[in-house]
């Protein structure tokens, strides 16, 4: 078994490693499953408000990690290989806003998406870049949204 997680984890939880790989795959354009940057309604201390989120299906995330030959070493070193456990860990860490979100992505309805809240991912040290084409959904430029998060 590889020491990838020992060398690169720095005390991180398995869901953090998986999400970090997911974010880098999305940024590189290699994640071919449906995903969407968008706003999801949620509750906060100030009341009900929209939260900037990344919407993905945990089953697709785990399938991508398992099937991509370039991620084989990382996949084998991960202690979590189940989408159900990945989703549970996200819920325990309070990173997700909703676990049964529905959205239309590429003209197809997708059910069972989880909304990974961007502010919460940043609080765990995960970095990402919101793409330029998300500005239509969010009412501002991606640069403004990205700068507001860091």
Number of C-alpha atoms within 10 A of each C-alpha: 7 12 13 14 19 12 9 11 13 9 10 13 14 19 20 20 19 19 18 17 17 20 18 15 16 17 14 9 9 12 18 11 12 16 21 17 21 21 18 18 14 13 11 10 6 6 7 10 13 12 20 22 25 21 27 23 21 21 15 17 22 19 14 19 22 17 11 12 11 10 14 12 16 19 23 17 15 18 11 18 17 14 16 13 14 21 19 15 18 22 16 10 15 13 23 22 22 19 20 13 16 15 17 12 12 10 7 9 9 17 14 16 22 24 27 25 23 23 16 18 21 14 12 12 11 15 14 17 15 21 15 13 11 16 17 11 12 14 9 12 17 18 14 11 19 15 11 9 15 9
